[in-house]
């Protein structure tokens, strides 16, 4: 039993971040502009990020050990370190988990999917746009792409693939299953980019941007992502249909399958109806919140309170939502660490150093370079969260030092941190889940993602930048 818990891989993956942290901590050279506390914070931060990548322990456990080290031998007091858990962005993502619990528990997400497939599913490409509709509808309220993809969408895609005898085990995966799985992943990648509450990395970027005095709201995030997001979603099925076509182009049986499934779950329940109007209320208030002085976290508190009052959720549902409480731990701690790198002087020094190194470059050239570097370095990360925490503050600092418009730089870099999920089969939680189904080979996944990544970069950097200029964010 002990050998199973403490194997060779565990010790190696624990040893590497510790050694790297110690090397940085005791490194003989330190920039004069960075105080000792800032350098110590850097050592702990990098060790924590490497441990999150290598995974000797779950992310929450690694983060908790990191904050303990920060307090015991590092530069922060207990009070300063634990202030991390008071951040509004932290609680926004936790509360959004509870809201998503209501959607999944009541079955509302599946009902929406069946209705859309019944209406638009006579052709394979129509099925994809139906899946897209479901993602767009539930995306703002399900803050985990993995939960949204694995809990709501994947069972539906598997059911459709089985209907057309498309299985990964018997050589029939390309009939329709592989195409639907690939489309689902890329749709989720873009939907997750469009809404502040559609995944944990968005509020993380929001909180990190706030450390530079930049306010990102639910509405300005959504407005900035609207045009490039919709354009990306329109093109995804069309491009994939061209470069990775399914063998089955017509799906006349899909609407009947969806109708049968909808009849199985019966008419809308009282809880579903209440969940529907609460969800709509939350969306409306998130959109209008900045005009009526209502923060996104207050809206989420209201929605969850209504779910409890109407007994759609029981208190046990709240206490047993492991994803929410796990996110609370690692999210708050990583935000605190990244913020302290800024407070203790490392980020300002790094930003000034890079800006000096590229003196003579226009801020546009610098910013494009940063975005491309951020996107393609994700090949070295198995976690969007680790990538954002490690690089977003530093890159944003460089962009601001070069003269980039603050809100534009904060939003565009944040968008790039999400579309870079379109790289590898280990790039994110949904990637691991969908690739693990076996419908798409590794070579196919990487090739398709490389092509789609080029398309996304053009849409978001070129068309997206023009759009942000039009709406006054530049």
C-alpha positions as CSV (number, residue, x, y, z in Angstrom):
1,X,0.0,0.0,0.0
2,X,2.8,2.4,0.9
3,X,4.6,1.6,-2.3
4,X,1.5,2.5,-4.3
5,X,1.3,5.9,-2.5
6,X,5.0,6.7,-2.6
7,X,6.4,5.3,-5.8
8,X,9.5,6.5,-7.7
9,X,7.5,8.8,-10.0
10,X,6.0,10.6,-7.0
11,X,9.4,11.3,-5.5
12,X,10.9,12.5,-8.8
13,X,8.0,14.8,-9.5
14,X,8.2,16.2,-6.0
15,X,12.0,16.4,-6.0
16,X,12.3,18.5,-9.3
17,X,10.2,21.5,-8.2
18,X,11.8,21.6,-4.8
19,X,15.3,21.6,-6.3
20,X,14.4,24.3,-8.8
21,X,12.9,26.4,-6.1
22,X,16.0,26.1,-3.9
23,X,18.3,27.0,-6.9
24,X,16.3,30.2,-7.5
25,X,16.1,31.0,-3.8
26,X,19.9,30.7,-3.3
27,X,21.0,31.9,-6.7
28,X,24.0,34.3,-6.3
29,X,22.6,37.0,-8.6
30,X,19.5,39.0,-7.9
31,X,18.4,42.2,-9.7
32,X,18.9,45.2,-7.5
33,X,15.4,46.4,-8.3
34,X,13.9,43.2,-6.9
35,X,13.9,43.0,-3.0
36,X,14.9,39.8,-1.3
37,X,11.2,39.1,-0.5
38,X,10.3,39.4,-4.2
39,X,13.0,36.9,-5.2
40,X,11.9,34.5,-2.5
41,X,8.3,34.8,-3.7
42,X,9.6,34.0,-7.3
43,X,11.3,30.8,-6.1
44,X,8.2,29.6,-4.3
45,X,5.9,30.5,-7.2
46,X,8.0,28.8,-9.9
47,X,8.4,25.7,-7.7
48,X,4.6,25.6,-7.2
49,X,3.9,26.0,-10.9
50,X,6.3,23.2,-11.8
51,X,4.7,21.0,-9.2
52,X,1.3,21.7,-10.7
53,X,2.6,20.7,-14.1
54,X,4.3,17.5,-12.8
55,X,1.4,16.6,-10.5
56,X,3.1,14.7,-7.6
57,X,-0.1,15.7,-5.8
58,X,-3.4,17.2,-6.9
59,X,-3.4,20.9,-7.7
60,X,-5.2,22.0,-4.5
61,X,-2.7,20.1,-2.4
62,X,0.3,21.6,-4.2
63,X,-1.2,25.1,-3.8
64,X,-1.9,24.5,-0.1
65,X,1.7,23.4,0.5
66,X,2.9,26.4,-1.5
67,X,1.1,28.9,0.7
68,X,2.3,27.1,3.8
69,X,5.9,27.5,2.7
70,X,5.3,31.1,1.8
71,X,4.1,31.8,5.4
72,X,6.7,29.6,7.2
73,X,9.9,30.6,5.4
74,X,8.8,33.0,2.8
75,X,8.1,36.7,2.6
76,X,4.5,36.9,3.7
77,X,2.6,37.0,6.9
78,X,-0.2,34.7,7.6
79,X,-2.7,37.5,7.3
80,X,-1.4,38.7,4.0
81,X,-1.4,35.2,2.5
82,X,-4.9,34.3,3.7
83,X,-6.3,37.6,2.3
84,X,-6.3,35.7,-1.0
85,X,-9.5,33.9,0.0
86,X,-11.4,37.2,0.2
87,X,-11.2,38.0,-3.5
88,X,-14.5,38.5,-5.4
89,X,-13.3,36.7,-8.5
90,X,-12.5,33.6,-6.3
91,X,-16.1,33.6,-5.0
92,X,-17.6,34.3,-8.5
93,X,-16.1,31.1,-9.8
94,X,-17.2,29.1,-6.7
95,X,-20.7,30.3,-6.9
96,X,-20.9,29.6,-10.6
97,X,-20.1,26.0,-9.8
98,X,-23.2,25.9,-7.7
99,X,-25.3,27.4,-10.4
100,X,-24.0,24.8,-12.9
101,X,-25.0,22.1,-10.3
102,X,-28.6,23.2,-10.6
103,X,-28.5,23.0,-14.4
104,X,-27.1,19.5,-14.4
105,X,-29.2,18.3,-11.5
106,X,-32.5,19.4,-13.0
107,X,-31.6,18.0,-16.4
108,X,-32.1,21.3,-18.1
109,X,-28.9,21.1,-20.1
110,X,-29.8,17.7,-21.6
111,X,-33.3,19.0,-22.4
112,X,-32.0,22.0,-24.3
113,X,-29.7,19.7,-26.3
114,X,-32.4,17.3,-27.2
115,X,-34.7,20.1,-28.4
116,X,-32.0,21.7,-30.6
117,X,-31.0,18.3,-32.1
118,X,-34.7,17.6,-32.8
119,X,-35.0,20.9,-34.6
120,X,-31.7,21.1,-36.5
121,X,-30.2,17.6,-36.6
122,X,-31.2,16.3,-40.0
123,X,-27.7,16.9,-41.3
124,X,-24.4,16.2,-39.6
125,X,-23.4,19.8,-39.8
126,X,-26.8,20.7,-38.3
127,X,-25.9,18.5,-35.3
128,X,-22.8,20.5,-34.8
129,X,-24.6,23.8,-34.8
130,X,-27.2,22.3,-32.4
131,X,-24.3,21.3,-30.0
132,X,-23.0,24.8,-30.4
133,X,-26.3,26.2,-29.4
134,X,-26.3,24.1,-26.2
135,X,-22.8,25.3,-25.4
136,X,-23.7,28.9,-25.9
137,X,-26.8,28.7,-23.7
138,X,-25.3,26.8,-20.8
139,X,-21.7,28.2,-21.1
140,X,-22.2,31.3,-19.0
141,X,-23.5,29.3,-16.0
142,X,-21.1,26.3,-16.1
143,X,-17.7,27.5,-15.0
144,X,-15.9,24.3,-15.8
145,X,-15.2,23.4,-19.4
146,X,-14.5,19.8,-18.3
147,X,-17.9,19.6,-16.5
148,X,-19.7,21.2,-19.4
149,X,-18.1,18.9,-22.0
150,X,-18.0,15.7,-20.0
151,X,-21.2,16.1,-18.0
152,X,-23.6,17.6,-20.4
153,X,-22.3,17.2,-24.0
154,X,-20.2,14.1,-24.2
155,X,-23.0,11.6,-23.3
156,X,-25.2,13.2,-26.0
157,X,-22.4,12.9,-28.6
158,X,-21.8,9.3,-27.6
159,X,-25.5,8.6,-28.0
160,X,-25.5,10.1,-31.5
161,X,-22.4,8.2,-32.5
162,X,-23.9,4.9,-31.3
163,X,-27.0,5.6,-33.3
164,X,-24.9,5.6,-36.5
165,X,-22.7,2.7,-35.3
166,X,-19.6,4.9,-35.1
167,X,-17.3,3.4,-32.5
168,X,-13.5,3.9,-31.8
169,X,-13.0,0.1,-31.2
170,X,-14.1,-1.3,-34.5
171,X,-12.7,1.0,-37.1
172,X,-15.9,3.0,-37.6
173,X,-14.8,6.1,-35.7
174,X,-14.6,8.3,-38.8
175,X,-18.3,7.6,-39.8
176,X,-19.4,10.5,-37.5
177,X,-18.0,10.1,-34.0
178,X,-14.6,11.5,-34.6
179,X,-16.0,14.6,-36.4
180,X,-18.5,15.3,-33.6
181,X,-15.9,14.9,-30.9
182,X,-13.5,17.3,-32.7
183,X,-16.2,19.9,-33.3
184,X,-17.3,19.6,-29.7
185,X,-13.8,20.4,-28.4
186,X,-13.3,23.4,-30.6
187,X,-16.7,24.8,-29.9
188,X,-16.1,24.4,-26.2
189,X,-12.7,26.2,-26.6
190,X,-14.4,29.2,-28.1
191,X,-17.5,29.3,-25.9
192,X,-15.2,29.1,-22.9
193,X,-13.3,32.2,-24.3
194,X,-16.5,34.2,-24.8
195,X,-17.9,34.3,-21.3
196,X,-16.2,35.5,-18.1
197,X,-18.0,32.8,-16.1
198,X,-17.4,29.9,-18.5
199,X,-14.2,28.7,-16.9
200,X,-11.8,29.2,-14.1
201,X,-9.1,30.9,-16.1
202,X,-11.3,33.9,-17.0
203,X,-11.8,35.2,-13.4
204,X,-8.2,34.3,-12.8
205,X,-7.1,36.7,-15.6
206,X,-9.6,39.2,-14.3
207,X,-8.1,39.2,-10.8
208,X,-4.5,39.4,-12.2
209,X,-5.5,42.3,-14.4
210,X,-7.0,44.1,-11.4
211,X,-3.5,44.0,-9.9
212,X,-2.5,46.4,-12.7
213,X,-5.4,48.6,-12.0
214,X,-7.4,47.3,-15.0
215,X,-11.1,46.5,-14.5
216,X,-12.5,43.6,-16.4
217,X,-16.3,43.1,-16.1
218,X,-18.6,40.4,-17.3
219,X,-20.0,42.8,-19.9
220,X,-16.8,44.3,-21.3
221,X,-15.3,40.8,-21.5
222,X,-18.4,39.5,-23.4
223,X,-18.5,42.6,-25.7
224,X,-14.9,42.3,-26.6
225,X,-15.2,38.6,-27.4
226,X,-18.5,38.8,-29.2
227,X,-17.5,39.4,-32.8
228,X,-14.3,37.2,-32.9
229,X,-16.1,34.5,-30.9
230,X,-19.2,34.3,-33.2
231,X,-17.0,34.4,-36.3
232,X,-14.9,31.5,-34.9
233,X,-18.0,29.5,-34.0
234,X,-19.5,30.0,-37.5
235,X,-16.3,28.8,-39.1
236,X,-15.5,25.8,-36.9
237,X,-18.0,23.3,-38.4
238,X,-17.3,24.6,-42.0
239,X,-13.5,24.3,-41.7
240,X,-13.6,20.9,-39.9
241,X,-16.1,19.6,-42.4
242,X,-13.5,20.4,-45.1
243,X,-10.3,19.2,-43.4
244,X,-11.7,16.3,-41.3
245,X,-15.0,15.3,-42.9
246,X,-17.3,12.6,-41.5
247,X,-18.3,9.7,-43.7
248,X,-22.0,10.3,-42.9
249,X,-23.2,13.7,-44.1
250,X,-26.9,13.2,-43.5
251,X,-28.4,12.3,-40.2
252,X,-32.2,11.8,-40.7
253,X,-32.5,9.6,-37.6
254,X,-31.0,12.1,-35.2
255,X,-34.2,14.2,-34.7
256,X,-36.1,11.0,-33.9
257,X,-33.4,9.9,-31.5
258,X,-33.6,13.3,-29.7
259,X,-37.4,13.2,-29.6
260,X,-37.3,9.8,-28.1
261,X,-34.8,10.9,-25.4
262,X,-36.9,14.0,-24.7
263,X,-40.0,11.9,-24.3
264,X,-38.1,9.6,-21.9
265,X,-37.3,12.5,-19.5
266,X,-40.9,13.7,-19.8
267,X,-42.4,17.2,-19.5
268,X,-40.5,20.0,-17.8
269,X,-40.5,19.6,-14.1
270,X,-41.2,22.4,-11.6
271,X,-37.5,22.5,-10.7
272,X,-36.5,22.8,-14.4
273,X,-38.9,25.7,-14.9
274,X,-37.6,27.5,-11.9
275,X,-34.0,26.8,-13.0
276,X,-34.8,28.3,-16.3
277,X,-36.0,31.7,-15.1
278,X,-33.3,31.9,-12.5
279,X,-30.7,31.2,-15.2
280,X,-32.2,33.8,-17.5
281,X,-32.3,36.3,-14.6
282,X,-28.6,35.7,-13.9
283,X,-27.6,36.3,-17.5
284,X,-29.7,39.5,-17.7
285,X,-28.2,40.9,-14.5
286,X,-24.7,39.9,-15.5
287,X,-25.2,41.9,-18.8
288,X,-26.8,44.9,-17.1
289,X,-24.9,44.8,-13.9
290,X,-22.4,47.6,-14.7
291,X,-25.3,49.9,-15.5
292,X,-27.2,49.2,-12.3
293,X,-24.2,49.0,-10.0
294,X,-24.6,45.2,-9.4
295,X,-21.4,43.2,-9.4
296,X,-21.1,39.7,-11.0
297,X,-20.5,38.0,-7.7
298,X,-23.6,39.7,-6.2
299,X,-25.7,38.3,-9.1
300,X,-24.2,34.8,-8.5
301,X,-25.0,35.1,-4.8
302,X,-28.6,36.0,-5.7
303,X,-29.0,33.1,-8.1
304,X,-27.6,30.5,-5.7
305,X,-29.7,31.9,-2.9
306,X,-32.8,31.5,-5.1
307,X,-31.9,27.9,-5.9
308,X,-31.6,27.2,-2.2
309,X,-34.9,28.9,-1.3
310,X,-36.7,27.0,-4.0
311,X,-35.0,23.8,-3.0
312,X,-33.6,23.1,-6.4
313,X,-30.4,22.8,-4.5
314,X,-30.1,21.4,-1.0
315,X,-27.3,22.5,1.3
316,X,-25.7,19.1,0.9
317,X,-25.4,19.8,-2.8
318,X,-23.3,22.9,-1.8
319,X,-21.1,21.2,0.7
320,X,-20.5,18.2,-1.6
321,X,-19.6,20.2,-4.7
322,X,-15.9,19.2,-4.5
323,X,-15.0,21.0,-7.7
324,X,-16.1,24.4,-6.2
325,X,-14.1,24.0,-3.0
326,X,-11.1,22.5,-4.7
327,X,-11.1,25.5,-7.1
328,X,-11.4,27.9,-4.1
329,X,-8.2,26.6,-2.7
330,X,-5.9,26.6,-5.7
331,X,-7.5,29.6,-7.4
332,X,-7.1,31.9,-4.4
333,X,-3.6,30.8,-3.7
334,X,-2.3,31.1,-7.2
335,X,-3.9,34.5,-7.6
336,X,-2.2,35.6,-4.3
337,X,1.2,34.4,-5.4
338,X,1.0,36.0,-8.8
339,X,-0.2,39.2,-7.2
340,X,2.6,39.2,-4.7
341,X,5.2,38.9,-7.5
342,X,3.8,42.3,-8.7
343,X,3.6,43.8,-5.2
344,X,7.1,42.7,-4.3
345,X,8.7,44.1,-7.4
346,X,9.5,41.2,-9.6
347,X,6.9,41.8,-12.3
348,X,7.7,45.6,-12.7
349,X,11.4,44.7,-13.0
350,X,10.8,42.0,-15.5
351,X,8.4,44.2,-17.6
352,X,10.9,47.1,-17.7
353,X,13.8,44.7,-18.6
354,X,11.9,43.2,-21.5
355,X,10.7,46.7,-22.7
356,X,14.2,48.0,-22.6
357,X,15.4,44.9,-24.6
358,X,13.0,45.7,-27.4
359,X,13.5,49.5,-27.5
360,X,12.6,50.8,-30.9
361,X,9.9,48.3,-31.4
362,X,6.3,49.6,-31.7
363,X,3.9,48.4,-29.0
364,X,2.0,46.6,-31.7
365,X,5.0,44.5,-32.8
366,X,5.8,43.7,-29.1
367,X,2.2,42.8,-28.3
368,X,1.8,40.5,-31.3
369,X,5.1,38.8,-30.3
370,X,3.8,38.3,-26.8
371,X,0.5,36.8,-28.0
372,X,2.2,34.4,-30.3
373,X,4.7,33.4,-27.6
374,X,1.8,32.9,-25.1
375,X,-0.1,30.7,-27.6
376,X,2.7,28.4,-28.7
377,X,4.3,28.0,-25.3
378,X,1.1,26.2,-24.2
379,X,2.6,23.1,-25.9
380,X,4.8,22.9,-22.8
381,X,1.8,23.1,-20.4
382,X,-0.8,20.6,-19.4
383,X,-2.9,23.1,-17.5
384,X,-4.4,26.4,-18.7
385,X,-4.5,27.6,-15.1
386,X,-0.8,27.0,-14.6
387,X,0.0,28.7,-17.9
388,X,-2.1,31.8,-17.1
389,X,-0.7,32.1,-13.6
390,X,2.9,31.7,-14.7
391,X,2.9,34.0,-17.7
392,X,-0.2,36.3,-17.9
393,X,1.0,38.9,-15.3
394,X,4.5,39.1,-16.7
395,X,3.3,39.4,-20.3
396,X,0.7,41.9,-19.4
397,X,3.3,43.9,-17.5
398,X,5.5,43.9,-20.7
399,X,2.6,45.0,-22.9
400,X,1.7,47.9,-20.6
401,X,5.4,49.0,-20.4
402,X,5.6,49.0,-24.2
403,X,2.6,51.4,-24.4
404,X,-0.2,49.0,-25.2
405,X,-3.7,50.3,-24.3
406,X,-4.5,48.7,-20.9
407,X,-8.0,47.3,-21.3
408,X,-7.2,46.1,-24.8
409,X,-4.0,44.4,-23.7
410,X,-5.6,42.8,-20.6
411,X,-8.6,41.4,-22.6
412,X,-6.7,40.3,-25.7
413,X,-4.0,38.4,-23.7
414,X,-6.8,36.8,-21.6
415,X,-8.6,35.7,-24.8
416,X,-5.3,34.2,-26.1
417,X,-4.9,32.3,-22.8
418,X,-8.1,30.4,-23.6
419,X,-7.8,29.8,-27.4
420,X,-4.3,28.3,-26.8
421,X,-6.3,25.3,-25.5
422,X,-6.5,24.5,-29.2
423,X,-3.0,22.9,-29.3
424,X,-2.5,19.5,-27.8
425,X,-4.5,16.5,-26.5
426,X,-3.3,17.4,-23.0
427,X,-3.9,21.2,-23.3
428,X,-6.9,21.3,-21.0
429,X,-9.4,19.2,-19.1
430,X,-11.8,18.8,-22.0
431,X,-9.0,17.8,-24.3
432,X,-8.0,15.0,-22.0
433,X,-11.6,13.8,-21.6
434,X,-12.5,13.9,-25.3
435,X,-9.1,12.5,-26.6
436,X,-9.5,9.7,-24.1
437,X,-12.6,8.5,-25.8
438,X,-10.4,7.2,-28.6
439,X,-12.2,8.6,-31.6
440,X,-9.3,10.9,-32.7
441,X,-5.7,9.8,-33.0
442,X,-2.9,11.9,-31.6
443,X,-1.5,12.8,-35.0
444,X,-5.0,13.9,-36.2
445,X,-5.6,16.0,-33.0
446,X,-2.3,17.9,-33.3
447,X,-2.7,18.5,-37.0
448,X,-6.2,19.7,-36.7
449,X,-5.4,21.9,-33.7
450,X,-2.4,23.4,-35.5
451,X,-4.6,24.5,-38.5
452,X,-7.5,25.7,-36.2
453,X,-4.9,27.6,-34.1
454,X,-3.7,29.6,-37.1
455,X,-7.4,30.5,-37.9
456,X,-8.1,31.5,-34.3
457,X,-5.0,33.6,-34.1
458,X,-5.9,35.5,-37.2
459,X,-9.6,36.0,-36.1
460,X,-8.8,37.1,-32.6
461,X,-5.6,39.1,-33.2
462,X,-6.6,40.8,-36.4
463,X,-10.4,41.0,-36.6
464,X,-10.7,40.9,-32.8
465,X,-8.3,43.9,-32.4
466,X,-10.2,45.9,-35.0
467,X,-13.4,45.1,-33.2
468,X,-12.0,46.2,-29.8
469,X,-10.9,49.4,-31.5
470,X,-14.4,50.0,-32.9
471,X,-16.1,49.6,-29.4
472,X,-13.5,51.9,-27.8
473,X,-11.4,49.4,-25.9
474,X,-8.1,50.6,-27.5
